[in-house]
């Protein structure tokens, strides 16, 4: 695998990355999914979790993905 696929350090502004993720059409009441490793490289896990919490959204973790439910209403896991 190409070592440059997942850089070890972010080269640009983490705030700009957060703005890009949460300005996507899917973030308007929908769902945003990002690889956990990629989030760690881009902004760090704590920064991402803090941002999801600040917005009042819901964060799920499955295997190697973060799943953000981009609404502030209740969420119920059915199975």
N, C-alpha and C positions, 0 to 999 in steps of 0.2 A: 504494500500500500504506500502511496506517495506520502511522505512525511509532512508535506505542506497542506494536506487536506484539513487538518485541524491544528492551526497555529497554537503555540503554547502561550503566546501573549497577544492581547488585543493591540492592534496598531492604531485604532481610531478611538474616538470618545465613547465610553460606555453609555453615557446619557443619550447620545444620538442613536445607539443600537436599541435601547429601551424605547425611545420615541418611535423608531421604525417598526418594532414588533407590535406595539400597542396602537399604532395608527393604521395598521392593516385592516382591510375590510372585515376580516374574520374576527377582529377584536371588538367590533361593534355589536355586542350581544351574542357573539358566536363563541367559537373555540379556537385557541391558538395552541399549537403543538411544537415543541422544540426539543432537540436532543439534549440530554442532561450534560454530556461532555462539552457540547458546543456552548451551552449557556455558561458553564464554568470558565471556558476560554474567553468568551466575549465580555462578560460582566461580573462573573463570580456568582455562586449560588446564593449567598446571603443577600446580595444586592437585588437579584431577581426575585427572591422570596419576599423581601421587603417591599418591592414595587407592586407585586401582585396583592399583597396585604393592604398596602396604602390605597389601592384602587377599590378595595372591597370585593375583589374577585375570588374565585375558588381555585386552589392548586391541587392537582392529582399527580401522582407519580406511578408510572407503570414501566417495568423493565428498564429501558434506557431513555424514556421520554418524560418530559414535563407536559402536562395537559392543563391549560388554563381555561376555565369556564368564565368567559368575560361578561358576567352579569352579577349583580349584587343580591339577587333573589336566592331563595333556598335551593339547594341541590340535594337530590336524593339518589343514592346508588341502589339500583334495583337488583343487580346480581353481579 
